[in-house]
């Protein structure tokens, strides 16, 4: 199985869009280990580890599984900040 780091039409999120810190924060708030989250999301613990360390981004299906296990909307695991204007002009 190949894990891509870019967006494609098959539903792979990008590392740029996935908020790995938020995933860890939500897991820590519940006092779950990576293994416990993986079990609840029906994923391998290595996947959760890779997502939190930024080694790969979850597919849309896995993102949905993580969100459901954590009791949040999928959007809660995606970044929402926009890039500031390059020239600094308003």
N, C-alpha and C positions, 0 to 999 in steps of 0.2 A: 504494500500500500504506500502510495506517495503522498506526502503532505506538502501542500503548496503554501507559499508566503504571499500570494497575490490574490486578487479577487478574480473569480471566474463565474460563469453562469450556472455552475453546478452547486452553488451555495457554500463556498468556502469563504470565511471571513478573513480579513487581512490582519496582520500583526499591528498595523497602524490603527485599525478600528477597534480591536479587542483590548479591553482594559484589564490587564493581568493583575494590577494592584487591587482593583475593585473585587476581582474574584477572590483573592486572598483575604481581603478585608471582610467580605461576607462570610467566608469560611471560618475565619478567626472569631467573628462575632458569635458564631454558633458553637464555638469551641470544638470544631470537628477537625480531625486529621485529614490529610489528603486521601487516605484510604477510605475513611468514612464518607467523604463527599463522593468519591469515585463509586463506591457501592450504591449510594442513593441515586446517583446519576446513571448507573449501569455502564460505567466506563472503567478503564484500567487506571490504577493509581499513577502509573507512569505518565499517562496522558495529562492528568491533572497537574502533575509536577511540571511537565513540559509547558503547559499553558501558563502556569504561574511564573515560570522562569523566562518566558518569552521565547522559548525555542521553537514553538509553533503555535498557530491559532486554531481554535476548534472549528470544525465544519458547522454549518447552520444547524444541523441535526444535533450535534453534540452541545452546541451553545444552548439550544432549547432544552436539552436534558439537564445541563448544569443549572439553568435558570429555574426549571421546575423543581429540582432537588432543593435549591436555595429559597424557593418561594418568592421569586422576583420575576419581573418582566425581562425578556431577553435584552431589551434596550439598556437595562441597568448594568449589563456587562460590556457595553460598548462605550467608547469615548464620545463625549459630546462637545468638547472644546474645539473651536475653530482656530485655524492658524491666524495670528495677527497679521495685519497689513505689512508688507515688506518695507514700504517706505515710511511707515509710521504716521501717514497722513490720515486725518479723519474725514 
